[in-house]
Amino acid sequence: MTFGLKSSLVLLVILLFIDCLHVQAQKCKPSGKIRGKKPPRGECNQGNDSECCEEGKLYTTYKCSPTISSHTKGWLTLNGFDKDQDGGAPAECDNHFHSNDIPIVALSTGWYNRGKRCFNNITITGNGRSVVAMVVDECDSTIGCDSDHDYQPPCDNNIVDASRAVWKALGVPEHERGGMDITWSTA
């Protein structure tokens, strides 16, 4: 190889590396805000310490989530996937309700990726343990404060909303369930 060709290849590799770093460094920025509406009396299910929308409060929305890696950082929340629980409507992946006794999750809108992760397994690590859970729903980051979302605000962009089976497998006592830093990856 000539010196010019070697230099060109090295330069190309460096440019590709820098471009990859630039893409990975891009952050998911808010896409907008929605104004909260007061839920009709008795319509906001506060199970699992869920928050109800407040009249006039602005809630941030996202169309994206942080970049997925082999150890994606997220915030684990507790969700009820059975009928009449705080999860609201049936799961997005199959339009059914699900038992909370199996390890299942809803992912923030960006990670849910328009249903492309439906029925795929992810590995969640937290509290010194790991569990494999199936994606069955979206934790909507683009809208909220309506009946389909049980009059709850939009999800943040880094949510892994999990059944009690996930929390149990991670060894988290019931009185400590609600929110926890975790990492996750595709299984």
C-alpha positions in Angstrom: 0.0 0.0 0.0 1.2 3.5 -0.7 1.5 6.1 1.9 -1.4 8.1 0.4 -3.8 5.2 0.5 -2.9 4.3 4.1 -3.4 7.9 5.2 -6.7 8.0 3.4 -7.9 4.8 5.1 -6.8 6.0 8.6 -8.5 9.3 8.0 -11.7 7.6 6.9 -11.7 5.4 10.0 -11.2 8.4 12.2 -14.0 10.3 10.6 -16.4 7.3 10.9 -15.4 7.0 14.6 -16.0 10.7 15.3 -19.4 10.5 13.5 -20.4 7.5 15.6 -19.4 9.4 18.8 -21.5 12.4 17.6 -24.6 10.2 17.0 -24.2 8.5 20.4 -23.7 11.9 22.1 -26.9 13.3 20.8 -29.5 13.5 23.6 -33.2 13.0 23.4 -34.7 16.4 23.8 -38.3 17.2 24.7 -40.7 17.4 21.8 -43.3 19.6 23.4 -45.6 20.1 26.3 -49.3 19.3 27.0 -51.5 21.1 29.5 -53.0 18.9 32.2 -56.7 18.4 32.5 -58.5 17.6 35.7 -59.7 14.0 35.6 -63.4 13.4 36.0 -64.2 12.4 39.6 -63.0 8.9 40.4 -61.4 8.4 36.9 -57.7 8.7 37.8 -56.5 5.3 39.1 -53.8 6.1 41.7 -52.8 2.4 42.2 -49.1 1.8 42.6 -48.7 5.4 43.7 -49.6 6.7 40.2 -49.8 10.5 39.7 -53.0 12.2 38.4 -52.8 15.1 36.0 -53.3 18.5 37.5 -55.5 21.1 35.8 -53.3 23.7 33.9 -50.0 22.1 34.8 -47.6 21.7 31.8 -46.2 18.2 31.2 -43.1 17.6 29.0 -43.5 15.2 26.1 -40.9 13.1 24.2 -41.0 11.3 20.8 -37.6 9.8 21.6 -35.7 7.9 24.3 -32.0 7.8 25.2 -29.8 5.6 22.9 -30.0 1.9 23.6 -26.7 0.2 24.6 -25.6 -3.0 26.3 -26.4 -1.2 29.6 -29.1 1.3 28.9 -29.8 3.4 32.0 -33.5 3.7 32.9 -36.0 4.3 35.6 -38.0 1.3 36.7 -41.6 2.0 37.7 -44.4 -0.2 38.9 -47.4 -0.7 36.6 -50.6 -2.7 36.8 -51.3 -4.6 33.6 -54.6 -6.2 34.7 -58.0 -4.7 33.9 -59.0 -1.7 36.1 -55.5 -1.1 37.2 -53.3 2.0 36.8 -52.0 0.9 33.4 -55.2 2.2 31.8 -56.1 0.7 28.5 -55.2 -2.8 27.3 -51.5 -3.3 26.2 -50.5 -1.7 22.9 -48.8 -4.9 21.6 -51.9 -7.1 21.5 -54.9 -5.0 22.9 -55.2 -7.4 25.9 -54.7 -7.0 29.6 -52.0 -9.2 31.3 -51.3 -10.8 34.6 -48.9 -8.9 36.9 -47.6 -12.3 38.0 -45.5 -12.6 34.9 -42.4 -10.5 34.1 -43.7 -7.9 31.6 -42.9 -4.3 30.9 -44.0 -1.2 29.0 -41.3 0.9 27.5 -41.2 4.7 26.9 -42.3 5.8 23.4 -38.8 6.0 21.9 -37.7 2.6 23.2 -41.0 1.1 22.3 -40.2 2.2 18.7 -43.8 2.0 17.2 -44.2 -1.6 18.4 -41.0 -3.0 17.0 -40.1 -4.3 20.5 -43.4 -6.0 21.1 -43.0 -9.5 22.5 -39.2 -9.1 22.6 -37.4 -9.9 25.8 -35.2 -7.4 27.7 -32.9 -8.1 30.6 -33.3 -5.7 33.5 -30.6 -5.3 36.1 -31.1 -3.6 39.4 -30.8 -4.2 43.1 -27.9 -6.6 42.4 -30.1 -9.0 40.4 -31.3 -9.4 36.8 -34.6 -10.6 35.3 -35.8 -11.2 31.7 -39.1 -9.5 30.9 -41.3 -9.3 27.8 -42.3 -6.0 26.2 -46.1 -5.9 25.9 -46.9 -2.2 26.1 -45.9 1.4 25.5 -45.4 3.9 28.4 -46.6 6.8 26.3 -44.2 9.8 26.4 -46.1 11.8 23.8 -49.6 12.2 25.4 -51.4 11.7 28.7 -54.0 13.2 30.9 -56.8 11.4 29.1 -59.0 8.3 29.7 -56.7 6.0 27.6 -53.8 6.9 29.9 -55.9 6.7 33.1 -55.6 10.5 33.5 -51.9 10.2 34.3 -49.2 12.5 32.8 -47.0 11.4 29.9 -44.2 9.0 30.8 -40.7 10.4 31.0 -38.4 9.2 28.1 -36.4 6.7 30.2 -39.2 4.5 31.7 -39.3 0.8 32.1 -42.8 0.3 33.6 -42.8 -3.2 35.1 -45.2 -5.7 36.5 -44.9 -6.7 40.2 -43.3 -10.0 39.0 -40.3 -8.0 37.7 -39.9 -6.2 41.0 -40.2 -9.5 42.9 -37.5 -11.1 40.7 -35.2 -8.2 41.5 -35.7 -8.8 45.2 -37.3 -5.4 46.0 -39.6 -5.6 49.0 -43.2 -4.5 48.3 -42.9 -1.3 50.5 -39.9 -0.2 48.4 -41.4 -0.6 45.0 -42.3 2.4 42.9 -39.1 3.8 41.3 -35.5 2.6 41.0 -32.5 3.2 38.8 -31.8 0.2 36.5 -30.0 -0.8 33.4 -31.5 -2.9 30.6 -30.5 -4.5 27.4 -32.1 -6.6 24.7 -32.1 -10.2 25.7 
